[in-house]
Amino acid sequence: MPGGRDLRALLHVPQHDLQAQLSQRLERLGFPLLRPAQVQVLSAIGGESQTGVRLSDLVAEVSLPKQTVGDLLDELEEMKMVERFPDPDHGVIKRVRLGPKGKTWATEVKKVSAATEARWATQLGSKKMRSLRSLLEELAATVEHTRPRAEAAAPKTNGVGKHAKRS
């Protein structure tokens, strides 16, 4: 450890700051507490496309058992965060997309992330922030490219809620 704190500890500090900002904002807006696995599913669905994602692709993306993903989708659908619909190209296959509440959640996550990044840019200076972002993007791409698929979809969280239960 050349600089004192280990890498995990150094990465945790800004992550914790962002998680705290997200938690406060989403709680103020009345969003339900989400477990990390629920956040992982919401993040994998994304909010840009009305075509949604096939359930089989979602299962592969989050690297959770099909039954677990189905249970998570049931919970999220009950909260109006997602909606399931038939695949227009295949009558039996289902797709899932963010529901209106899920789209609002995704928008708020992006807003808080952007505001936090802007605050950090003010604190660090814009040049250092651009360098940090560039290095993080490069590191993320390198790590995602070199690790096995099952590891690539490790649970993600927005810091809202309790730890996910494993099925």
Secondary structure, DSSP 8 states (H G I E B T S, - for coil): -TTSS-HHHHHHHHHHHHHHHHHHHHHHTT-----HHHHHHHHHH-SS-TT-EEHHHHHHHHT--HHHHHHHHHHHHHTTSEEEEEETTEEEEEEEEE-HHHHHHHHHHHHHHHHHHHHHHHHH-HHHHHHHHHHHHHHHHHHHHHS-HHHHT-----S-S------
